[in-house]
C-alpha cells in the first residue's frame, strides 16, 4: 500500500505566517492527517474518500471560532494553503477528485 512520504509538508504557507497560531494550524493538520491515514490503510472508493474529506472539512469549519478567538481566521490565504495541501495529497495517491469537490463542505 502506498504511503505518503514522511517528509511531506502540510500547510506550509500557514506555518510560515505568524497570523496563524501554530497550535491551531497543528489542529487543522491533524484533520488532514486523518484523511491521509484513511487513504493509506486500504483501497477505498472515491465516494468513501470524499466522505472522509467532507468530515475533515466540517471539522476544519468548526475550528473557525478558535481562530477568531486568537486574532486569526481561516481566510483566502489559509483556504489556498489548505487547498494546495489537499490537492497535493490527492495527486500523490492518484485520486481523481477535483479540489473544489474535495472541499465542498467548506464555509471559509
Order of alpha helices (4+ residues) and beta strands (2+ residues): alpha-alpha-alpha-alpha-alpha-alpha
